[in-house]
Amino acid sequence: MKDINLFKVNDSVFLKKIKSKSEISETSDQDGYLIESSEKEARRIIESVKSSGKVIALVGGDDAFNRRAIETLRINYLVSPEGGYKKDTLKQRDSGLNHVLAKEAVKKNISIVVDLSGISKLKGKEKALRLEKIIQNIKICRKVNCKIKIANLANDKKNIVDEKGRISFGVSLGMDSVQSSEAIKF
């Protein structure tokens, strides 16, 4: 598999974006679910989906949410832990990930996913701040050998970035060439 998308494409993981348990469908042909909800609702969704063997991706939140998600939930991917409003301190950025969470993600075989479509929607200073946080997360993941993935998560074909574009994006943010080529394989 070469990418994760929110629509059906050949040689791609197709995730259905859901916010509640009632949106789970048994008959559709998706490969998994992208959960974008509160922790309580995410637990309900994961409990009902865990026996189906589908891919489960969870959109990150604040530090406490990300910690509980990595430690207690059975997920495959944590998407954009740097997203959302977080207050940076004077000496450190609040990127939603630290070395303790990265080590726990390695133990649980959870990959951190960078969402390119979410970054492309941002403008100016917001985009720069998000990229700073992603660079910090890449450095943390490199130190503890945590898997980091670069995905489109696009809703339609016009927002897809090709493989070379995703590899060059990874290299420009501080990944080496081997790590960035591994980051696009799912």
Buried (B, 14 or more C-beta within 10 A) or exposed (E): EBBBBBBEBEEBBBBBBBBEBEEBEEEEEBBBBBBBBEBEBBBBBBEEBEEEEBBBBBBBBBBEBBBBBBEEBEBBBBBBBBBEEBEEEEEEBBBBBBEEBBBBBBEBEBBBBBBBBBBEEEEEEEEEBBBBBBBBBBBBBBEBEBBBBBBBBBEEEEBBBEEEBBBEBBBEBBBEEEBBBBBBEB
